[in-house]
Amino acid sequence: MRQHHTKVHGEPLPNRTCEACDERFYDPKSRRTYCEDCYTGAGKQNGNWKDAKEQAECEICESEFEYYPSDKNGVYCPECVAEAEEFLGTPSYADKDIPRVDTDCEHCGETFTVLKTTLERTPCRFCSHECLCRWMSESMYEVTDPQMCIMVTGSLSETGR
């Protein structure tokens, strides 16, 4: 029917309804939502519209902030993100049922949890970077200069090493 009407009458049948005025119109790719009279190409009518900010409350400082939902979830304000010293989000593995194992730190003895696959690939011997540095300074290097100990470990141990 549609091809007949276009070939015989030289005019295609409407296949869309304008969201602004409810007028029926024809769009060859069936993508447009506004007719020629209503489409301005600006704001929400533009498919690439970027001013769709939403408001949320920061979970850290409880201040109100605006965000683009296409960029992030709107959980933390930009100031808290900039000041953060650790990862604020949820690690991708946290919501998955991935096997984990407990292991003991070779330096301080504290038990910590690692992913089973990580432990199978690489030895997880230390619970933190600080423990690794302390172990290295005590086991691998003879540190006689207290300044060197501070540089390697971040603090001066009681033994002076």
C-alpha positions as CSV (number, residue, x, y, z in Angstrom):
1,M,0.0,0.0,0.0
2,R,2.8,2.4,1.0
3,Q,4.8,1.8,-2.2
4,H,1.6,2.1,-4.4
5,H,0.7,5.4,-2.8
6,T,4.3,6.8,-3.3
7,K,4.6,5.6,-6.9
8,V,1.1,6.5,-8.1
9,H,0.5,9.7,-6.2
10,G,4.1,10.9,-5.8
11,E,3.7,11.3,-2.0
12,P,4.6,8.9,0.8
13,L,2.1,8.0,3.5
14,P,2.9,9.3,7.0
15,N,4.8,6.9,9.2
16,R,5.4,9.0,12.3
17,T,3.5,11.3,14.7
18,C,5.0,14.5,15.9
19,E,5.5,14.6,19.7
20,A,4.8,18.4,19.8
21,C,1.7,18.8,17.7
22,D,0.5,15.2,17.1
23,E,0.6,15.8,13.3
24,R,1.3,12.7,11.2
25,F,4.4,13.0,8.9
26,Y,6.7,10.9,6.8
27,D,10.3,10.2,7.8
28,P,12.2,7.9,5.4
29,K,14.3,6.4,8.2
30,S,11.6,6.4,10.8
31,R,13.8,8.1,13.4
32,R,12.5,11.6,13.8
33,T,10.1,12.5,16.6
34,Y,9.2,16.0,15.4
35,C,7.7,17.2,12.1
36,E,9.4,19.9,10.0
37,D,7.3,22.7,11.5
38,C,8.1,21.7,15.1
39,Y,11.7,20.6,14.8
40,T,14.1,23.4,15.9
41,G,17.2,21.3,16.2
42,A,17.8,22.7,19.7
43,G,17.4,21.4,23.2
44,K,15.6,18.1,23.8
45,Q,14.6,17.9,20.1
46,N,18.2,17.5,19.2
47,G,19.4,13.8,19.3
48,N,22.8,15.0,20.7
49,W,21.3,17.1,23.4
50,K,23.9,17.4,26.2
51,D,22.1,19.7,28.7
52,A,20.2,16.9,30.5
53,K,21.7,17.5,33.9
54,E,20.1,15.9,37.0
55,Q,20.5,16.7,40.6
56,A,21.7,14.5,43.4
57,E,23.0,14.6,47.0
58,C,26.6,13.6,47.6
59,E,26.9,10.5,49.8
60,I,30.1,11.9,51.5
61,C,29.4,15.6,52.2
62,E,25.6,15.6,51.5
63,S,25.8,18.7,49.3
64,E,23.6,19.1,46.2
65,F,25.3,18.8,42.8
66,E,24.3,18.5,39.1
67,Y,25.6,15.7,36.9
68,Y,25.0,14.2,33.5
69,P,23.5,10.8,33.9
70,S,25.3,9.6,30.8
71,D,28.6,10.3,32.4
72,K,28.1,8.8,35.9
73,N,25.6,7.6,38.5
74,G,25.5,10.8,40.5
75,V,26.7,9.4,43.8
76,Y,29.6,11.8,44.7
77,C,30.1,15.5,44.0
78,P,33.1,16.6,41.9
79,E,34.8,18.1,45.0
80,C,34.7,14.9,46.9
81,V,35.9,12.9,43.9
82,A,38.9,15.3,43.5
83,E,39.8,15.1,47.2
84,A,39.5,11.3,47.4
85,E,42.7,9.3,48.0
86,E,41.1,5.9,47.2
87,F,38.7,4.5,44.7
88,L,35.1,5.7,45.6
89,G,33.1,3.4,43.4
90,T,32.2,-0.3,43.6
91,P,34.9,-2.5,42.0
92,S,33.6,-4.4,39.0
93,Y,34.2,-7.8,40.8
94,A,32.3,-6.7,44.0
95,D,28.8,-7.5,42.7
96,K,29.9,-10.8,41.1
97,D,30.2,-14.2,42.8
98,I,33.9,-14.6,42.2
99,P,35.8,-17.0,44.5
100,R,38.0,-15.4,47.1
101,V,40.6,-16.9,49.5
102,D,42.2,-15.7,52.7
103,T,46.0,-15.5,52.9
104,D,48.4,-14.2,55.5
105,C,50.8,-11.3,55.1
106,E,54.4,-12.4,55.2
107,H,55.5,-9.2,57.0
108,C,52.8,-8.4,59.6
109,G,50.9,-11.7,59.7
110,E,47.5,-10.0,59.1
111,T,45.0,-12.1,57.2
112,F,43.6,-10.5,54.0
113,T,41.3,-11.6,51.2
114,V,42.3,-11.8,47.6
115,L,40.6,-13.1,44.4
116,K,41.4,-16.8,43.9
117,T,42.5,-16.2,40.3
118,T,44.9,-13.5,41.4
119,L,46.5,-15.8,43.9
120,E,46.8,-18.5,41.2
121,R,48.6,-16.1,38.8
122,T,50.8,-14.2,41.1
123,P,52.0,-14.6,44.7
124,C,50.1,-12.3,47.0
125,R,52.5,-12.1,49.9
126,F,51.7,-8.8,51.5
127,C,48.5,-7.1,52.6
128,S,49.6,-3.6,51.5
129,H,52.2,-1.7,49.7
130,E,53.5,-0.4,53.0
131,C,54.1,-4.0,54.3
132,L,56.0,-4.8,51.0
133,C,58.2,-1.7,51.5
134,R,58.9,-2.5,55.1
135,W,59.7,-6.1,54.2
136,M,62.0,-5.0,51.4
137,S,63.8,-2.5,53.7
138,E,64.3,-5.1,56.4
139,S,65.1,-8.2,54.3
140,M,66.6,-7.1,51.1
141,Y,68.5,-3.9,51.9
142,E,70.8,-3.2,54.8
143,V,69.6,0.3,55.6
144,T,72.0,2.2,57.8
145,D,70.9,5.7,57.0
146,P,67.6,6.6,58.8
147,Q,66.6,8.9,55.9
148,M,66.8,6.0,53.5
149,C,64.5,4.0,55.8
150,I,61.9,6.8,55.8
151,M,62.1,7.0,52.0
152,V,61.6,3.3,51.6
153,T,59.0,2.6,54.3
154,G,57.4,6.0,54.9
155,S,58.4,6.0,58.6
156,L,61.3,5.2,60.9
157,S,61.2,1.8,62.5
158,E,62.2,1.2,66.2
159,T,65.3,-0.7,65.1
160,G,66.5,2.1,62.9
161,R,66.4,0.0,59.8
